[in-house]
Amino acid sequence: MTRSSAPTLSAGEARRIALAAQGFSRSRPVSVGTGHLHRTMERLGVLQIDSVNVFARSHYMPMFSRLGSYDPALLDRTFVSRTRHYVEYLAHEATFMPVADWALWDFRMRAWRERSAAPGGWMHAHARTLDWVRAELRERGPLRPVDLREDAPRDRGPWWDWDEAKSALEHLWRCGEVAIAGRIGFERQYGLAEQVIPAEVLSSPVPEDDAIRELVRRAARSYGVATIADLNDYYRLRDQSAVRSAVADLVDAGELEPVAVRGWERSGRPVPAWRHRDAVLPRRIGRAALLTPFDPVVWFRDRALRVFDFDYRIEIYVPADKRRYGYYSLPVLVDDRIVGRVDLKADRAASALRVQSAWWERHALPEDDAVRVAEELVRAARWQGLERISVSGWGDAADALADALGDATVERHVHPRE
């Protein structure tokens, strides 16, 4: 099929395909079990990890967005503690991924090792520390960084540096010599790869071209319909020429189909796109959800703007007096539209979910959407074990959400920006 004869999708059709691929066309289960987490992970491929805990850490959110309320301890047992199913690596940013995927990332690990071990590289300059850390892990098994510090010999001499030891663990992890053997609280445990990764995985590294083709295939399935830039970003492949080659192979194999999407344009010209053969086009998306900033639906700013007309920037690092929407605002999905953003804070001492700000996007239908968003806020509060919801007056959606929540449910508070 030539691109000139490719099927054309409307912007709305592309949105529904994308959301269905991410699991938003399915009904939420009555109760969530381990199988639901595994099946959702099959759709996502990776679960990005983030330490910010103002409402809920990011890796807990995608399951909540798709499945509804669940016990976070279930995710801890499945992903965070030492598990035979998942492991951490840089498969986007720091993410949980299937342990079998370790073999797919051999090309990234080798590249990191070659850069760091070259003359002038970090690992070359700190070989003595690296040898000591390897020896400690080999003798004692998986360790937290604090375990190394507390048990380090006191006579290390002038070369010993605690920050250097922590950096050694991170470098060894990036180059694949070390793997994360679970977390205690939020602190990583590091072990030698052979202590964590099954031998059959370690012994079967995937050649780079094959790995990139497989990762592009997975990204296409997870996105449903996507551009080269989208497919490049999903796993942060950083090589559009390799992605283009993989796309061509997948088109030849019948796994991807070229499509045109109305409205997906750059400089007045259509942006080439491809649909995965398993992608479905639902008649409608009948769901509302709060999204983490690191959800695949919105984590690539170019795609969020192209697909949802949603210009998104996280304002954590913006000075407080210059923030437009708040510290950690969450995009709000209603049906196939991103209708707003809410800056949430879990005030656990007061058992309150604080809506620090609330804003409508241009595609919102405020009279209808306020009720749907309010229902999600109630669900979010219950999921986090919070008894009350308090809404500030900051943002053009704040009063509508407070009204939709009702006097019996909502409190009001004043935000410093009001």
C-alpha positions, 0 to 999 in steps of 0.5 A: 500500500502506498501512502497516497492510498492509505486510509484516512482517520478523523481526529476523533477516530484516532483518539478513540483508537489510542485510548482503546489501545491503552485500555480505556474502552473497557469497563472497570472491574468490580474488584481488582486482582493480580490478573488485572494488573498483569493484563493492564501491564501487557497493554502498557509495556512499562510503568514509569516510576516517580518519587513525588508523593503529593497525591499518589506516586505515579506508578500507582496511578495508571492502574487506578485510571484504568481499573478504578480503586484497588489496594496499593499493597497489591501493586507493591507485591506485584511490582515493587517488592522482589518479584519474578514477574517485573524488574526495573530498568530505563525502558522509558525513564526509570520504569517497571517492565517484564523481567523477560524484557531485560534481554531486549535492552542489551543494546542500551546496556552495552552503549552505556558500558562503552561510554562509561568505561572508555578512557575519561568515562566515569567507570574508568575513573572509578574502577576501584570503587566499582570493584569494591561494590561488585565484591560486596554484592557478590559476597552479601547478595542484594543491598540497599545503598545504606547497607553499603554505607553502614558496613563499609570498612572504616579504613577505606583510605582517602579514596573512599567516597559515599556518593561515589559508591552510590553512583557506582550502583547506578552505573552498574545498573545502567550497564546491566551488571546490576539489577534492582532486587525490589524496594524496601519502602521506596529505597532500591535494593541492588543485586548483581544481575545474576542474583536477580535476572533468570539465567535463561534471560541473561544468556539470551541478549537480543541483537540491537536491530531485532530488539528495536523492531520488537520495541517499535512493535510493542509501542505501536500496539500500545499506542494503536495509531502513532507517528515515528516520533511517537514510536521513538519516544515510547521506549526512548529509542533516540534513533529515528532512522532505526525506528523508521527501518523497524516500521518499514519491516513491520509494514512489510510483515503486515503488522502496521498499516500506513494511515492519514489522520486529519488534523495531524499536520506539521507546517501544513503537511500531513504527518505520516502515521501508522495503525497497528493491525490489532488496533480497534476503533470503538464507537465511543469511549465512555469513561472518565479518569484522572491521569498521572503526568507520566501516563503514556496517554500524555507523557509525550508532549508532542503527542498530547498536543497532536492527539488531544489538543492538550499543551501540557507542562509539569510545573514542579520545577517552576517557581511557585509564584509563576505556576499557571496550573499548580505544582503537580496538576493531573490531566482529566479525561472525560470520554475521548477528551482531556477536559481539564487539569486538577492539582491534587494533594492528599492531606493525610493528617486531615484525611482530606483530598485537597483540590489545590486548583482546577481548570477547564481545557478548551474542549470541556463541556463544563455543565456536563463534565463537572459531574463526571470529574466530581465522581472521579475525585470522590473515587480518588479520595476513597482509593487513598482512604481520605474522608473529605474533599476540600476545593480551593477557589483557584482555577476556572473549574473550581466552583463548578467542581465544588457545586457538583460535589455538593455541600455534604461532600465538599469543603472549601479552602483558600489557596495562596494564589487566590 
